[in-house]
Amino acid sequence: MKSEPDECAIDDALAAPDATVAWTGVRNYQARNYMRDDMQVGDGVLFYHSSCPEPGIAGIARIASGTRPDPTQFDPASPYHDPKSPPEQPRWLLLDVQAVRKIALIPLADLRADPALEGMLLLKKGSRLSITPVDAVHWQAIMKRLDSVTNA
């Protein structure tokens, strides 16, 4: 799950009550559908910093709730306001993400250079989605990498 650090960095999530933040502002149908259809409470999350000088994985989190309507779509003062989304049938959803731990940043360049991550959707040329699924093999490769750093 990508977040711009000036909006919500891993440190912000860790400092939030129960280290949990509502993942608002998703305005892409495919990303919304991943949240709605594929993400379950307890699933692991790679907390990725994007649109910053050094993008990369900055933390580990987990899904802490099911989806519900994103209230920012109804707020005219919000940059995520969607006047075409009716309250009786909201088009945009959010879920809660609980930060588990901050990690030493794994930069995008390092992710791209890791052969174990070949085929990872996040690294696909032209991938701009804020939410992408992570295959079990890629999740395990990143966890193994973190374990090797922790045990070094």
C-alpha angles and dihedrals in degrees: 000000000000123000131173106238092224088059101037122347124185088258090056091051092048090050094050120099107285086359086275130134132182108243098227132170102046103153103168120094095218092051090046090051091051088055094045101041108025111028119086133185108275096026114138120249132202103218103216126192112216137175091035136107093271114023119196148108108314102170152354121252140161137224107262102182145016120258126284134168115295106236093205089075089067097044112094090199092057122095084223095056113137112191090188093061110093117214090227090057108021116195098199127066139187137194133195120260120199117205111227101181145339116240134194103276114267100208122222090244090057091048091051091049094052110098090201088066096053109138095021107151093225089061096046112122109262094014107152102156116127090216125040130165118249117218116232092246091056093045090052092048091053093045089049089051091051091048091052091052092046093048095044 
